[in-house]
């Protein structure tokens, strides 16, 4: 099993903020998943189909869509697509690091 490092801010602050304050635990799960698929593999981006994210985490596709929308609104994730039908590229942002 591989161990990955995550910023302490994610567990100390973001967890309480997304789960406790915003009441969006799915957003925290999606953020952690995207962190693993991007920073955990040595890059800032991850290109993953929405359905794969949902299946890997165990959430519905709609829950993942709502979580991604919330994360984008909070400027924690940026989503880019080459076209409307292309697999999105997710950039996991760390606004607390300047």
C-alpha positions in Angstrom: 0.0 0.0 0.0 1.3 3.4 -0.9 1.2 6.3 1.5 0.6 9.8 0.3 1.1 13.1 2.1 -1.7 15.6 2.3 -1.5 19.2 3.7 -2.4 19.4 7.4 -4.9 22.1 6.4 -7.0 19.6 4.7 -7.6 17.6 7.9 -7.4 20.4 10.4 -9.6 23.0 8.7 -11.1 21.8 5.4 -12.7 18.7 6.9 -14.5 20.8 9.5 -15.4 23.5 7.0 -16.9 21.2 4.3 -18.5 18.6 6.6 -19.5 20.6 9.6 -20.1 24.1 8.4 -21.2 23.5 4.8 -22.8 20.1 5.6 -21.3 18.7 2.4 -19.4 15.5 3.4 -19.6 14.3 -0.3 -17.6 17.4 -1.3 -14.8 16.5 1.2 -14.7 12.9 -0.1 -14.5 14.1 -3.7 -11.8 16.6 -2.8 -9.7 13.8 -1.1 -10.3 11.5 -4.0 -9.1 14.1 -6.5 -6.2 15.0 -4.3 -5.1 11.3 -4.4 -5.5 11.1 -8.2 -3.6 14.3 -8.8 -1.1 15.4 -6.1 -0.8 11.9 -4.7 0.4 10.8 -8.1 2.8 13.7 -8.5 0.8 16.1 -10.6 -1.7 19.0 -10.1 -4.4 17.6 -12.4 -6.4 14.4 -12.8 -8.5 13.5 -15.9 -11.2 11.1 -14.7 -14.7 10.4 -16.0 -17.5 11.5 -13.6 -18.9 8.0 -13.4 -15.5 6.6 -12.4 -15.3 9.0 -9.5 -18.8 8.1 -8.4 -18.1 4.3 -8.5 -14.7 4.6 -6.9 -16.0 6.6 -3.9 -19.4 4.9 -3.7 -21.5 7.9 -4.3 -24.2 8.6 -6.9 -23.3 10.4 -10.0 -25.5 13.3 -9.0 -23.9 13.6 -5.6 -20.5 13.8 -7.3 -21.8 16.5 -9.7 -23.1 18.5 -6.8 -19.9 18.1 -4.8 -17.8 19.2 -7.8 -20.1 22.2 -8.3 -19.6 23.2 -4.6 -15.9 22.7 -4.8 -15.6 24.8 -7.9 -17.7 27.5 -6.2 -15.4 27.4 -3.2 -12.4 27.6 -5.6 -11.0 24.3 -4.3 -11.2 22.6 -7.7 -11.1 23.9 -11.3 -12.7 21.9 -14.1 -11.6 22.2 -17.7 -13.0 20.4 -20.8 -11.7 20.4 -24.4 -15.3 20.0 -25.5 -18.7 19.4 -24.0 -18.4 15.6 -24.3 -14.7 15.4 -23.3 -13.5 13.8 -20.1 -13.0 16.7 -17.6 -9.6 17.6 -16.3 -9.7 18.5 -12.6 -7.2 20.8 -11.0 -7.0 20.4 -7.3 -6.4 23.9 -5.9 -4.9 24.9 -2.6 -5.9 28.5 -2.0 -4.4 28.4 1.6 -0.9 28.1 0.0 0.2 31.4 -1.5 
